[in-house]
């Protein structure tokens, strides 16, 4: 099955789960307080499936556009913009006749259900697979840093200890965020601690600007296996050889090796004439030698290296996995909220992506662990984005409800209709902009 199709199926399945759970939150709270729900729609557009149970006021439909969804709640100005109903006398089973606190719970029901879903998924992931991570002291070679990091004061072989005196224990997003936001980072160098002072204007985007990662585990480019029919084998490279450079560019580690080959591919894509016979300097038994390696169209040598670190897995029983999953989900939410400020920067705006970007986050091969962790993360994002105080989102309705509860004044229907339209225009505009970014990145 093509990679594109595998990613697309995962994306649609994840969105289906998230939309159903989100709208179910609104639906159940509405029914709890006796509010009629006229329609429960999975996806948008003209219905391709519809079903209305006997003795039920709710029609369940599936739209043709497989993104998003909504519940049409009686007596409320929402995505359906059913203003004619609002002109009729208010009924006891309508949203508008319910106390403000009940209306508030109906509006935040979707966000609450998305958070509960994320916490549940994380809990079950920990119960099923455990928590596998690489301790920062788990590599005998320490860390490898790019030129930007070295200009700040980091050195290859450093072991990260803490950021602003907060201990760093595992490699991952939290570690990167801590480094980006720290004033000082403490490392273990040659057996003693050394403090690196971070630039004042340094942020998370500075960690991602370079082709070579800001920090990675130091992984020497010592060949662990050589494919029998590969380019390297044909010129006599063997297991244990330590590659030093490619075409005069340092390639002594897996990171620099991968970066060097990626740059060659990019140069060729940009129209440059690149020789596929690579000049490789390697070391064997303490003696350096040079060999010319004829490679294929992708500059592949047919070699692999061993990872010089040992992952750690923490197992969880069923009951222990629940608080651990909630803690994991809450930490993920805090990290996303912390990173959200970058959306309002120039780099953040240009990095926004639409459905192509979201779909690319799923693995190329079907993997249930990756699928569920990504679905949980998207559920966290959906919950946070929906609670933002933007008209047409749950947070926009909540904002006006809080205004009503504080002031005792309810915004009139005409005003709510206008802000709903404005909010929908803003959201569709943002969606178009994000997906245009995807198209531009694909084309250029």
N, C-alpha and C positions, 0 to 999 in steps of 0.2 A: 504494500500500500504506500502511495507517495507520502512524503513527509508533510507536505502541505495539508493533505487530507487528514492525517493523524492529528495534527495540531488543531485543525478546524473542528473535528469531532470533539476533541477535548474541550475546546473553547465553548462550543454550543452546549455540551453536556453540563459544564460548570455553570454557565449563565442560566441554564434552565433550572438547576438546583437552587441557585442564589435568588432568582426572580420568584420562584414558587414559594420559597421560605419567607422572603421579604413580604410579598403580598399576603401570604398566609397570616403574618403577624397583624397586618391591618385588618384582615377579614375576621380573625377570631376575636380581636378586641371589639370590633364593631358589633359582631353578633352577641358578645358577652353583655353589651350594654343595650341590646335591643335595637340596633341600627340596621336598616335594610341595606343589603349590598346587591345592586342590580346586575353587576357584571364582574367576573374574575377573569382577567385576560393574561395569558402567558404570551408574551411578545406583542408587537404592534402590527398595524396594518389590517387589511380586510381579513376577517376570520376564514380559516381553512377548515376549522372544526368547531362545532358548537354543541353544547349539551345543557339542558335545563331539567334537573330532577323534578319529579312530581312533588307538589306541595312545597316547592322552594321558590323563593323570589330571585335567586341568583342564577344567571346564565354563565356557564363556564366555556370559554373560547380559547382557541389558539390562533394567533395571527401569523401572517406569512413572513413578516420581518423578524428573524430570530434574535432580537436583542431587546431587553427590557420587558416591561409589563405594567399592569395597573389593576386596581380594583375601583369600580365605579360605585361610590358610596352615596346613597340617597341624601339629598339636602346639603350637598357640599360642592363647592366650585373646585374642580380638580382638572386632570388632564382631558377629561371628556368635554369640559366647558359647556355642560348642560345647564345653561342659564334659564331656559324655559321653565324647568322644574322649580327654580328658585323664585319665580314669579307667582307660583301657586301658594295658597295658604300653608303655613308650616304644619307638619304632621308629627305626632309623638314618636314615630319610628324613624325620623330623619336626624341626621348628624347635627344640624343647626339648632335643634331643640334640646340637645343634651347639655348637661353642665360642662363648664370649661375643662374641668379636670378629667372628665371622661373623654372629651374630644382630644385632649392632650395625649392620653394613653393610646387612643386609636391611632394618632399620628406617629407616635414613637414606637408603635408595635413592630413595624418593619425593621427599624434599626435594632431594636432589642433582639428580635429573632435572628438577625444576621450575626450579631455578636454571640448569641447562644450557639448558633450553628458553628461558628469559627472555633469557639471554645470546645465544643463537642468533638469536632474533627481533630483538633490538635490533641485532645485527650486520647482519642482512639488511635491516632497515629503513634503516640508515645506508648500506648498499651501494646500495639501490634508490632512495631518496629523498634521501639526504644528511642533514645536520644543519642545519635552518633555525631561526634564532633572531633576535631583535631585540637588537642591542647597546644597552647603556644610554646610550651617547653617540650613538645613531643618530637621535635626534629633535632638530631645531633648536630646539624649544620646551622641552626638558627634561621634567620629570615634574609630574604634578598630584597633590595630596594632599587628603585629606578633613579635616574639622574636628579629629578626634582627632589626626591626624598634625601638623597645624598647631599644636595646643596643646602638642605635644612640642617643636616647634622647626623643623619642616620648612616650606618655602615653595614655592609653585608656581614652576616654572622650575628648581628644583634638579636637578642631575644627580648620581645616586648614584655614589660613587667606591669606598667600602670600608666594611666592617663589622668593627670591632675590628682595623683595619689589614689585613684580608683583602680583596683586590680583588673588586669586584662587576663582572662583565662583561656579563651578559645578564639580561633580564627573565624571571622564572619562579619556580618553587617554591623552588629553592635560594636565590634572592635574598630571598624572603619569609622563609624560615626563618632566614637569616643576620641579617636585620634584627630579627626577633623575639627572637633569642637574644643580640644584641650589647649591650655596655655603651655603645658610642659608634658613631655612623655618620657618616662623612665625606662631605660633598657639595660639589659645585662650584657656587658661587653668585656671579653677577656677575664671573666670571673668576678668583675666588680660592676656596681651600678653606675650608670652615666645618665645625666639628665639632658634631654634635647628640648630646646626652646622653640615652640612653634611660631610661625609668622602671625601677626595680629589679624591680617585679612584672609587667612587661610580658611577654606570651607570644603564641604563634601565634594563639590565639583572639581576642586583642585586635585582630589584623589583620583579623578577619572579622566583627566585631560590627555594623558599620554598613552601611546600604544602599549608600552610596557606597564604592567600594574605597579602602583605605588609601593606595594609590599606583597610579597608572596613567601612561601616557604622556600628556603634555599635548596634547590634540587640539582645537584651536579649532573651535567650531560654525559654521564657514564652509561654506555650502552648496556642494557640488561638483556635485550634480545635483538636479533637481526634477522629479518625475513629472508629465507633461503633464496628467493628469486628477486629480492628487492635491489634497488640501486646500490645501497651500501655494501651488500654482500658481494655484488659483482666486481667491486673494486677492492675487496679484501678486508673491509672493516669487520671486526668481530666483537663478541661480547667482552666487556671490560674496557674497551677503548673509550677515552675521554675526549670528546670533541671540544676544541678550543675556539674556533672561529669559522665563519662561512663568508667567502669573498672579502676577507679582511675585516668583517664585522664580528664583534665578540659574540660567541654562542656557547659559552662554557657552562651555562645552566639551561634547564628546560625552558625557562621563561625567555631568556635572550635568544635561544635557538628558535623557539616558536615565533618570536617577534621578527627575527631576521627573515624567516621564510615568508611570513605574512607581508612584510615590506616588499619582498620580491614580487609576490602576487599582485600587490596593489600597484606597483610600478608598471607591471605588464598590463593591468586593466586600464591604466591611465594612458596607454599607448606607447610606452617606452619599449625599446627592444632589449630584452633581457636574455642573457645566455643561460641555458638550462644546465650547462656543465658547471657545477659549483666547485669552487676551490675550497676544500675542507682541510683545516689543520687539526690534527688530533694527537693525543699523547697515549703511548702504550709502553708500560713498564718504565716510566720516567723518561722516555725518549720521544721527542716530537717528530712528526712527519707530515707531509702534505700529499693529498691525493685529489684528483679531479673526478667528481661524481656526476655522471650523466643522469638527470632526473626526468620525470614525466611532466605532463602539463601542469600539475599542481605542485611541482618542486618537492615531491615526497621522496624521502630516503629509504623508507621501509625499516625504521628502527623504533625502539621504545626504551624508556628508562624506568627504573624502579623508584617508587616514592620512599624517601628516607625518613618517614614518620609513621607513627602508629595511631590510628583513630581509636577513640574511646567510646564505648557504648554503655549508656546507663539504662538498665531495664526497669520497667514499671509494672506493678500489678494493676488490676482493674481499678480498685479504689484509690490507689496512689496516683494513677494516671489522671484522674479528674482534676484535683487541685493543681497538679503539674501542668496540665493542658490549659487550664484557666490562666495560670501565671505566664505561660508561654504566649498565649494569645494576647494577654494584657500588655506584655512587653513588646509584642509586635505592633500593637496599636499605638503605644507610646512612641516607638521608633518612627512609625509612619507620620504621626502628628508632628513630631520634631522635624522630619524631612519636608513637610508640606510647605514650610516657609520658602523653600527654594523655588517653588512654582512661580513666585512673584519676582524672580530675577530673570535677566535676559537669557541666561543659560537654561533656566528651568522652563521658560516658555517655549524655547526651541526644542527642548527634549521631550515635550508632551507627545504622547502617542495615542493612537486610537485602537481599533480592533486588531490591526496587524501587529502592533507592538504587544498587546495583551496576549494574542495567540502565540507569538514567538517565545513567550515565557514558558510555555508548556514543552515537555521533552519531545524529541524527534521519534523516539520509540515509546510505546505505551508502557507506562510505569505507574502503578497505583499509588505508590508512596509520593512521587512527584505530583501526580494529579491531585491527590487530596490535600497536600500541603499548599499547593497553588490555589486550589478552590477556597481553602480556609483564609488565605491571605487576601484573595479578591473579596471575600465576604467581609473582612475587616475594612477594606477600602470602601466597599459599598455602604457599610454602616456609617463610616466617618463622612463620606461625601454627602450622604443623604441628610445628615444632621446639620450641615452648614446652613446658615440663615439666608438662603437664597430663595426668592419666590419660585414656586413650582416644585421645590424640594420639600421633604418632610420638615426640614429645619425652618423653612420659610413660613409654613403653616404654624409651626410651634412658636415662632417669633411673634406672630400676630395674636396667638392664643395667650402668650405670656403678657403681651400688652393689654389684652382684654382683662386678664385676671388682676393685673396691677391697677389699671385705671378704671375698670368697670365699664369701659366703652368698647363696644363691638364694632369693628370696621364694617362699613356697609358693603352690600353685595357688588355694587358697581366697582368700587375700589378693588375688591378682591379679584374680580374678573380681570381688571386691567393689570394688576401685578402678576396674576397667573400667566397672562399672555406675555408680559415682559420677561418673566422668568423662563418661560418655555423658549422664547427667542434667544435669550442668553445661553441657555443650555444647548440648544441646537447649533448655535454659532460656535460654542466651544467644542462640540462634537465634530463639527465640520472642520474646524481649525486643526484639531488633534489628528483627524484622519488624513487631512491634507499633508501634515507633517510626515505621516507614514508613506504617502505616495511620493513625496519629494525625496525621502530617504531611499525608497526603492529605485527611483529613476536616476538619482545622482549620487 
